[in-house]
């Protein structure tokens, strides 16, 4: 159980957790380059009164197993230390439990950290964990034939970005970090894209890139789904028509300028569930939170109130104001 303390003068609730764990990926971008930062983050958490257990991962899917064990063993907080892929694995071990999920940004990409104002400095994030508010939020759920279902916290992308994720060179990623995605992305403009059919809200759409997002931030640098929110019980589904690379240069310009949803060939849809299937017999990849999840067909739906996420009070105040005005 966590202990609640009233901090006089600051007028806010401070929470210290007595059975907290840091699940960390030793190969995460910043953690690999600066291993001492994990010890500093742990020290900051202990200094704030949290009791911490360190739990390293050793293989793909291991973070999910550890998180599930922690949840069944009485943990009151699990901190995912890594990138969005590590956070996704931890999420899948905590869905349906009452255990709080927090993040320490150590990865190549930290979309959730940028979206919520946590930032990219893991030690500073650790110092603020006690002031973050636990909020029950909805998550996405991906279903594919013959494959175990998988939840996502941020986004599901099919087509263009998933192709990039599936074919990203690991060596290039280790060398260039987040820039490797941009290199791979512009290289993809030399090929014709696979297309898919998306069924949502009783309508059919044909596109080369589909993005179902719970956040506005994309990759830490851009905002695509401007109407998305972690506090909503649906996703914003952004559909980009076409298979010709030139069209996507136009779309990219629209994203940079912030007017994508008003562009010809782009559809912005609010949906609780939708289906995707490939067209013309070609393979179409799908990714969740930046990790390759195989091929279409697939069904995506939103699971209400699935997990407790720790979020900064400033972000929550801003997001709640945005949704009530």
N, C-alpha and C positions, 0 to 999 in steps of 0.2 A: 504493500500500500504506500502511496505517496503521502508526504507530510505537507500540509498547507500552512504557510506562515504569512502574516500580514506585515508588510514592510511600512513602518510609520514614515510619513513624509513623501514617499513615492506613490502612496495610494494605489497599490496594486497587489495582487496575490503572487507570492513567490512559492514555487513548488519544488520540493526536493524529493528525489526518487530513491527508494531504498533497495530496489532490486532492478537496477538498470544495467543494460549491456550495450557495448559498442560492437556491432558486427562490421568488420572492415575487410576490404579487398586489398591485399598487399600489393597488387599490380595496378591499382587505380592510379590515374595520371599524376596528381600532385603528391599522393602518398608514396609513390615509387620514387619520385624525384626528391621529396623532402620527408623522409621517414621519421625524423625527430618531431614533426608536428603532431603526430598521433599521441606521443607521450605528453606533449604540452597541452593538447586538448583534454586528455584524460586527467591531467593535473588540475586544469581549470574546472572541470566538472566536480572533482573531489573537493576542491577548495570551496565550491558552492554548496557542499553538503550532500551531493549525490554519492551513492555507493555503486561502483562501476565494476563490471566484468568485461574483459576483452575477449572477443571471439573472432579469430581470423578465418577467412574462407580459403578453400584449397581447390575448388573446382566449380564449374558452372552449376547453378542450382543449389549450391551448398548453403548460401545465405537464407534461402527459403526454409531449408531443413532446420537450420539453427534457430531462426525466428519462431518457427512452429514449436520447437522444443522449449524455447524460452517462454512462450505464451502459455503452454501447458504446465510449465514449472513454476508459475507464479510471478513472472516478471511484471513490473509496472511500467517500464519504458524500454524500448529498443531503439537505439540510434544507429542509423545506416551511414557508415563512413565510406564514401566512395562517390561514384558518379550516378547518373540516373539509372543505369543498369543494375547497380547494387541496390539502390532504393527500391526498384521494381521487384527484385528477388525478395527483399525483406517484406515488402508489402504483401506478397503472395503467401508469406508465412503467418501474417497477422490478420488478414481479412476475416471478419466474423468474430474476432476476439475483442476484449476490452483494453488490451495493451496499447499504450500510446506509441506512435511512431514519430521519431524526430530525425533530422538529417544533419550531418556534418559534411560540408562540401569538400570532397577530396578528389573528385573525378575529372576526366577530360572535359565533359560537359555537365553542367549543373543547372538545368533548366528550372527545376523546382526552386532552387536557392535564389536564382535571379528573379523568378516570378514573385516570390513572397518577400523579397527584400532581405533575405538572410545574407546574401552576398557570397563571395567566393573565399572568404577567409575562415577556415575551419576552427581555428583557435578562438577567434572572436565569437563565432557562432556558439561554441561550447560554453563560453562565459555567459551567454544570454539564455541558455536553455531553460533555466529556472523561471524566467519571466514569460515564456511562450505559453499560449493558451491551447488547451486540448479541445479540438472541434471534431465532431463526427461528420465525415464527408462521404460523398458517393464516389464510386470508382467505376471504370469500364471493365467489361468482361468479354474476352475473345473466345469464340468457339469455332473449331475447325474439325472436319471429318477425320476421325482416327487419331486425334491429338488431344492431350489433356488441356482443359480450359485454363486460361491465364488471365489474371486481372492486370489492369494498368492504371496508373495514377495520373499521367499527363496526357498521352496521346497515342493514337494508332494511326499509322500512315501506310497507304498501299500505293504501289506504282513507283513513281520517280524516287522518292526519298528512301523507300524500302529497298529498292534496287541498289542504291548507293551503300546503304548499311550492309546488305548481304554480300556485296563485292568489295568492301573496303579492305585494303591491304593492312594487316596487323602491324607490319614493320613500319609502314608509312604513318599509321596512327601513333605508334610509340615515338616516332621521330618528330612529327609535326603537331601532335595533339589535335585540338579542335580544327586547325587549319586543314588537316587531312580530309575532312568532310567537304570543304570548299573545293579542294583540288579534285576530289572524286566527282563532285557535283558538276563542275564545269567540263570535266572529261565526258560525262554522260550526255552532254549536249551534242555530241558527235553521232549519236545513235537515235533511231526512231523508237519512241516509247511504246511499251505494251499498254493496251487499254483494258478497261473493266466496266462492268455495269453495276451501278449502285442503286439499290431499292430502299427508299426512305419515305416515310409518311405517305405511302400510297402512290408514289411517283417513281419513274425510272430515269436514271441519268447515265450518260456515257462519258467517261473521263480517263485521263492518263495519270492523274494524281488525285488521291483522296486523302484528306487529313481530318480525322475526328479528334478534336482537342478539348481538354478541360482547362487549358491555360492559354493565355494570349502569347506568351513567350515561345519562340521557336529557335532552338539551338543556342540560346543565350544572346543572340545578336539581332534578331528580327521579331516582329509581331505579325502573325498571320490571322489567327482566329480572334478578332478584336472583341467579339461578344462572349467569349468563353470565360468560365469562372469555376474555381474549385468549390465554390459554395452552391453551385447550381446542381440540379438533379438530371442534367442532360449533357450532351456534348454539342459543340458547334462543329458542324460538318462542312468543310470547305472542299468543293469539287472543282477541279481545273480540267476543262475540256481540251482534247487534242492530243495527237501523238507526234507532232512535228516539233523539234527542239526550239525553233525560232519563236514559237508562241510562248514558250516558258521564259525566254529572255524578257518578253513583254510583261509576263506575270511577275517576274522578279522585280522589275522596275516598279510595278504597282505595289508590291509588298514593301519595298523601300520607302515609297511615298505615302504608304498608309491608306491607299484607296483601292485595295484589291477587290473588295466585295462589290464595288461599283463597276468593275471592268467586265466587258463582254467576254463570255466564255467561262465566267466564274460564278458558282452558286454558293451562297452561304445559307445553311439550313440548321435549324435546331431540331435535334432528334433524340429520342430515348433508346432507339434500336434501329438497326439497318443491316442489309445484307450486301455482300460484294461477291461477284463472280467474274472470272477472266473471260475475255472475248478472243475470238479468232484462234483458239487452241494454244495460246502462248502463256508461258508461266508469268504470273504476276506476284511479286513478293509483298509481304506485309511485315511491318515492324511495330513493336510496342516499346514506348519510352526509350527509343534509340537502339533496341536490340532486335536482331533478326528473328522472326517467328514463322518462317516458312512461306508457304504459298496459299493463294486463294483456291477454292472458295472459303468464305468465312462469314460468321454472324457476329455482330457487335451489339452489346446492350449495356445499359447503365444499371448498376446495383446500388440502390439508395442506402445511405448510412452504413457503409461497409467497414470503415476503419476510422480510428481516432488519430488525427494528425496534429502535431504541435505546430502552431503558427504564431508569428510575431503579432502582437496586439495592433501595431500600426497598420500592418497589412489587412488585418481583419476589419478594422474601422474603415479603411479606404474601400475595401471590397463590399462591405455591407452598405456603405453610402452609395456606391455605384449601382447596386441592385435595388435600392429603394427610391432612387431619383430618376 
